[in-house]
Amino acid sequence: IEQAAHDWVLCLDADERVSPELRVAIEAARDRGFADAAGYRFARLSEYLGKFLRHGNAYPDRVLRLFDRRRGGWRGDREIHEAASVDGAVTTLPGDLIHYPYRTLGQQLAKTQRYARMMAEHEFARGKRASLAKLIFSPAWRFWRGYVFRLGFLDGWHGLIYAYVRANYVRQKTIMLWLLQNGRKVE
């Protein structure tokens, strides 16, 4: 970002693509001189086991990825789940950022376990601690929030599997946090 030739930057991961509708919206904002905001967010639409998830905790997963680098950037101290932020107004653009996060269920499970470890280590360093209540209720809440309250069930089997795997991530992270607070290695 610091070495960009222009003040406005669009940050994409290797597994993300700009949809035609989003491209039109970005170009329209550019043609207006990006006058209405310091940054723009848009919905990220993730493909999961051959189907795009349009409900639950997976969508619309709005991310800030287009911004004036003089007024923002990637901030924070986490190694994963980092986020861009700006000083100023943020507007949501129509269209989707198409996301292809996992090639297989096995790849997702391995990535989820790695992220759970990294987040547990991050939370432990910040003084957070695990508890029996968190181990029982946090994974259950993640599942019910995404699958029931945010209508993940409308994505069928794909939504069900996604909700279970995400709840398992919360369970893994809590167990790893408990291990760390009890002086055990997490590998």
Protein Blocks (a to p, Z undefined) as FASTA:
>chain_A
ZZpcbfbdcdddfkbccdfklmmmmmmmmmnoommbcbdcddddddeehiacfehjlbgo
iadfbdcfklgccedjbfbhpacddeddddddeddddddfbfbfklmmmmmmmmmmmmmm
mmmmnopacdfklmmmmmmmmmmmmmmmnommmnmmmlmmmmmmmmmmmmmmmmmmmmmm
nopacZZ
